[in-house]
């Protein structure tokens, strides 16, 4: 993986190279710089010992931008220094070059460097045994271990810690992205729920208002009592719609309540009131309740109420003035059935083309229930919803 040096790293690398050069110079000036005696070029002028040290210091400056090139230059400087007899300063600088190559270089670089170092250490130990003629010659490999193997192992440890920190940082960023996606999904789901509630609360009342207003405008010669009845229904539904809208706005503006605390969540216990409103709007509704009415989970209670409300609104808009509602309280589920004749026979799919049927199906699906809506025998429309209690 390509590593991009951070800003300001070149200045730090040059400063480190300058410090290495200064330290090596002090060692040479102090006179304690010889490591090998005799050397192949031991008779060479003493000032030549500065050249490998300066070259190795220059290799330190390439530690981040060109670690392989720096290692090659440093290795050449080390070989030249050993040919001149060797100096402690150059050896110490080379350990820094080797360490930096393992930390900042590619993975295969430190693997190859470790392999070569092990071979050099083994060869040095063998040569020591041969030259000494005893096992004590193995001690010749100790300096090679200190100069070659130890910097590599130290660099690997630092590299491992840095890789782990980078992995942890990447995981933290990924977790933050996942949290942001979850937040956006939660916001989208909440918006969908709010849109569904607003539709069910307001659209149904407005549908009744529109139907009676249209009737009052289109039917000629209405009596004063009929006009008054239409206006009464219009006012009643307008007031109810505004009240429910105000309640939802108060919930959105107010502080967070307890889970399940929703003042705008009616239930199936109010179906009788819902049927009464539909009757007042001009729809003859027959309500049948079977089973044992009881307290239901909030989700089932609200979904059942909204499904009946939307079905009666569709019956009022598209029907002939009659409808039947059956609420069956079963042991494991609540089953709702709404029948109503339609004004014209034939294909009835257009009745489910609006958002109302989509909202009913979404409510049933969220509770792992099922909802079937479609034409029944003859010119009738049927809505059947089964809402399981356990899933809620």
Secondary structure, DSSP 8 states (H G I E B T S, - for coil): ------TTHHHHHHHHHHHHHHHHHHHHHHT--B-SSS-TTTTS-GGGHHHHHHHHHHHHTTTTT-HHHHHHHHHHHHHHHHHTT-BHHHHHHHHHHHHHHHHHS-HHHHHHHHHHHHHHHHHHHHHHHHHHSSGGGGGHHHHHIIIIIHHHHHHHHHHHHHHHHHHHHHHHHHHHHHHHHHHHHHHHHHHHHHHHHHIIIIIHHHHHHHHHHHHHHHSSS--HHHHHHHHHHHHHHHHHHHHHHHHHHHHHHS----TT--TT---GGGHHHHHHHHHHTT-EEEEEEEE------HHHHHHHHHHHHHHHHHHHHHBSSEEEEEEEE-SSEEEEEEEEEBSS-S--GGGG-SHHHHHHHHHHHHTT-EEEEEEETTTEEEEEEEEETTT-
